[in-house]
Amino acid sequence: MRPDWNPTAERRPSVNNRSIVQAMGKAIGGGTSTNGMVWARGHKNDFDHWAKEAGDDAWNCRHVLDIYRRIEDWHGVPDPQWRGSGGDVFVQPAPDPSSIAPAFLGAAKSLGVPTFADQNGVMQEGSGGAVITNVRIRDGRRLSLQRTGSDWAELGGWARETKTCPTPSCAAPDRHGDESGS
Ligand SMILES: Cc1cc2nc3c(=O)[nH]c(=O)nc-3n(C[C@H](O)[C@H](O)[C@H](O)COP(=O)(O)OP(=O)(O)OC[C@H]3O[C@@H](n4cnc5c(N)ncnc54)[C@H](O)[C@@H]3O)c2cc1C
């Protein structure tokens, strides 16, 4: 079974009347079981805009940043202003980037595009730049939400009991195993 719900958008003239597939993970962990594994906090201006639109300061960057710092277990260069350690969410700098990645950064720099050492540091408050991403990968394995924190076993058990487990993946209680089963 493919681990995707395969929803499609309505046909639209703006995309040549095509019906574009909108990938959506069909597994415990949802999209985090099939996504690109990039850990991106989001930009200050977006959070502050949402707070303003919602009339709720809980959405503002300062508040959300506190949550990020609390949940993160950042394994790059420590940076307490922006990054957390000891939380449930293991995050690290891309451990083995393709040689194209630093070359791309060098090219960006040569064109005057600012480059940053950490995607989720001060860069998320400025006017952008180029960076090599942070990833949710540990020992070469994807870290979906299924593998985050201590609730996953309870969730997997619930899914099996209620038969809402859409793939064989959630039937395998191997927290560090490959959830695609391959
Ligand atoms: C291909 C791809 C690459 C991506 N890459 C990145 C990335 O690198 N970094 C990043 O930050 N984000 C990435 N994203 C986006 C990110 O994965 C999603 O934004 C995130 O997973 C959304 O979380 P969610 O909990 O809102 O929804 P989902 O993760 O979609 O979770 C919804 C859950 O509900 C379940 N469900 C739906 N309908 C039913 C039903 N009727 N009955 C029972 N269960 C149901 C689904 O199976 C799923 O488990 C990517 C997404 C995709 C698809």
PDBQT file of the ligand as one rigid body, heavy atoms in Angstrom, charges set to zero:
ROOT
HETATM    1  C1  LIG A 201       6.105  15.232   0.135  1.00  0.00    +0.000 C 
HETATM    2  C2  LIG A 201       6.093  16.218   1.293  1.00  0.00    +0.000 A 
HETATM    3  C3  LIG A 201       7.297  16.816   1.682  1.00  0.00    +0.000 A 
HETATM    4  C4  LIG A 201       7.290  17.705   2.759  1.00  0.00    +0.000 A 
HETATM    5  N1  LIG A 201       8.478  18.171   3.239  1.00  0.00    +0.000 NA
HETATM    6  C5  LIG A 201       8.489  18.901   4.389  1.00  0.00    +0.000 A 
HETATM    7  C6  LIG A 201       9.721  19.227   5.008  1.00  0.00    +0.000 A 
HETATM    8  O1  LIG A 201      10.801  18.831   4.565  1.00  0.00    +0.000 OA
HETATM    9  N2  LIG A 201       9.676  19.984   6.151  1.00  0.00    +0.000 N 
HETATM   10  C7  LIG A 201       8.465  20.387   6.698  1.00  0.00    +0.000 A 
HETATM   11  O2  LIG A 201       8.488  21.068   7.738  1.00  0.00    +0.000 OA
HETATM   12  N3  LIG A 201       7.289  20.054   6.132  1.00  0.00    +0.000 NA
HETATM   13  C8  LIG A 201       7.284  19.311   5.017  1.00  0.00    +0.000 A 
HETATM   14  N4  LIG A 201       6.098  18.915   4.489  1.00  0.00    +0.000 N 
HETATM   15  C9  LIG A 201       4.867  19.377   5.142  1.00  0.00    +0.000 C 
HETATM   16  C10 LIG A 201       4.580  18.640   6.454  1.00  0.00    +0.000 C 
HETATM   17  O3  LIG A 201       4.902  17.256   6.362  1.00  0.00    +0.000 OA
HETATM   18  C11 LIG A 201       3.107  18.859   6.780  1.00  0.00    +0.000 C 
HETATM   19  O4  LIG A 201       2.857  20.240   6.842  1.00  0.00    +0.000 OA
HETATM   20  C12 LIG A 201       2.734  18.264   8.122  1.00  0.00    +0.000 C 
HETATM   21  O5  LIG A 201       2.985  16.872   8.150  1.00  0.00    +0.000 OA
HETATM   22  C13 LIG A 201       1.246  18.540   8.366  1.00  0.00    +0.000 C 
HETATM   23  O6  LIG A 201       0.934  18.008   9.630  1.00  0.00    +0.000 OA
HETATM   24  P1  LIG A 201      -0.582  17.804  10.040  1.00  0.00    +0.000 P 
HETATM   25  O7  LIG A 201      -0.535  17.144  11.379  1.00  0.00    +0.000 OA
HETATM   26  O8  LIG A 201      -1.326  19.094   9.881  1.00  0.00    +0.000 OA
HETATM   27  O9  LIG A 201      -1.201  16.840   8.937  1.00  0.00    +0.000 OA
HETATM   28  P2  LIG A 201      -0.727  15.408   8.467  1.00  0.00    +0.000 P 
HETATM   29  O10 LIG A 201       0.725  15.205   8.741  1.00  0.00    +0.000 OA
HETATM   30  O11 LIG A 201      -1.219  15.249   7.066  1.00  0.00    +0.000 OA
HETATM   31  O12 LIG A 201      -1.511  14.445   9.445  1.00  0.00    +0.000 OA
HETATM   32  C14 LIG A 201      -2.882  14.119   9.245  1.00  0.00    +0.000 C 
HETATM   33  C15 LIG A 201      -3.064  12.673   9.728  1.00  0.00    +0.000 C 
HETATM   34  O13 LIG A 201      -4.471  12.358   9.695  1.00  0.00    +0.000 OA
HETATM   35  C16 LIG A 201      -4.625  11.104   9.045  1.00  0.00    +0.000 C 
HETATM   36  N5  LIG A 201      -5.969  11.065   8.450  1.00  0.00    +0.000 N 
HETATM   37  C17 LIG A 201      -6.465  11.860   7.481  1.00  0.00    +0.000 A 
HETATM   38  N6  LIG A 201      -7.743  11.522   7.220  1.00  0.00    +0.000 NA
HETATM   39  C18 LIG A 201      -8.045  10.497   8.046  1.00  0.00    +0.000 A 
HETATM   40  C19 LIG A 201      -9.201   9.716   8.272  1.00  0.00    +0.000 A 
HETATM   41  N7  LIG A 201     -10.331   9.940   7.585  1.00  0.00    +0.000 N 
HETATM   42  N8  LIG A 201      -9.137   8.738   9.198  1.00  0.00    +0.000 NA
HETATM   43  C20 LIG A 201      -8.012   8.502   9.915  1.00  0.00    +0.000 A 
HETATM   44  N9  LIG A 201      -6.891   9.219   9.750  1.00  0.00    +0.000 NA
HETATM   45  C21 LIG A 201      -6.909  10.207   8.836  1.00  0.00    +0.000 A 
HETATM   46  C22 LIG A 201      -3.521  11.047   8.013  1.00  0.00    +0.000 C 
HETATM   47  O14 LIG A 201      -3.226   9.710   7.629  1.00  0.00    +0.000 OA
HETATM   48  C23 LIG A 201      -2.359  11.642   8.814  1.00  0.00    +0.000 C 
HETATM   49  O15 LIG A 201      -1.739  10.660   9.615  1.00  0.00    +0.000 OA
HETATM   50  C24 LIG A 201       6.062  18.036   3.408  1.00  0.00    +0.000 A 
HETATM   51  C25 LIG A 201       4.856  17.432   3.005  1.00  0.00    +0.000 A 
HETATM   52  C26 LIG A 201       4.887  16.521   1.978  1.00  0.00    +0.000 A 
HETATM   53  C27 LIG A 201       3.591  15.836   1.623  1.00  0.00    +0.000 C 
ENDROOT
TORSDOF 0
